[in-house]
Amino acid sequence: MVEALDTVQTMIDLTNHRAEETGQQCRVRASLGDIRCIPLIDHSFDLIVALGVLPWLRSIDEALLEMARVLRPGGLSDRDRR
């Protein structure tokens, strides 16, 4: 399952539209939200990818802490690929 989070409704709509176009709507859930306060339980993801997010934040500390919180122990983030 892919969880997509964005602060812009247009991006959520586009994500949902693309998922429907490709028949993946059952595998993708897009919702409004803020990376600094992810509305999901601790340790719930194997992989986190934050494309084009961090450069737009005034401070990345809160976002990194939230991503670490929802990443399962031993999981990967896009920072691990560098």
C-alpha positions in Angstrom: 0.0 0.0 0.0 1.2 3.5 -0.9 0.3 6.4 1.4 0.7 9.7 -0.3 0.6 12.9 1.9 0.5 16.5 0.6 -0.6 19.9 1.8 -2.1 20.8 -1.6 -5.5 19.4 -2.6 -4.6 19.6 -6.3 -1.7 17.2 -5.8 -4.0 14.8 -3.9 -6.5 14.9 -6.7 -3.8 14.4 -9.3 -2.4 11.4 -7.4 -5.9 9.8 -7.0 -6.5 10.4 -10.7 -3.3 8.8 -11.8 -4.0 5.8 -9.5 -7.4 5.4 -11.1 -6.0 5.7 -14.6 -3.5 2.9 -14.0 -5.9 0.7 -12.1 -4.0 1.1 -8.8 -6.7 3.0 -6.8 -6.9 0.0 -4.3 -3.1 0.3 -3.7 -2.8 4.1 -3.3 -4.3 6.3 -0.7 -3.7 10.1 -1.0 -4.6 12.5 1.7 -4.1 16.0 2.9 -1.5 16.3 5.6 1.7 17.8 6.9 5.0 15.9 6.9 5.7 17.5 10.3 2.7 15.8 11.8 2.0 12.5 10.0 -1.4 11.2 11.0 -0.3 7.5 11.1 0.8 5.1 13.8 4.4 4.6 14.9 6.6 2.1 13.0 4.0 1.5 10.2 6.1 1.8 7.1 8.9 -0.2 5.5 10.0 2.6 3.2 9.6 6.4 3.2 10.3 8.6 0.2 10.0 12.4 0.5 10.3 13.7 -3.0 10.8 17.5 -3.2 9.6 18.0 0.4 12.6 19.0 2.6 13.8 21.9 0.5 10.5 23.7 1.0 10.6 23.5 4.8 11.9 26.2 7.0 13.4 23.6 9.3 13.6 19.9 8.4 14.0 18.7 12.0 10.3 18.0 12.7 9.8 16.3 9.4 12.8 14.0 9.9 11.6 13.1 13.4 8.1 12.3 12.1 9.5 10.2 9.2 11.7 8.3 11.7 8.6 7.8 14.0 6.5 6.1 11.3 9.4 4.1 9.8 9.6 0.6 11.2 12.9 -0.5 12.8 15.2 -1.5 10.0 13.1 0.3 7.4 14.5 2.5 4.7 14.1 6.2 3.8 15.3 8.0 0.7 18.1 9.4 2.8 19.5 5.8 3.2 20.0 5.5 -0.6 22.6 8.3 -0.7 
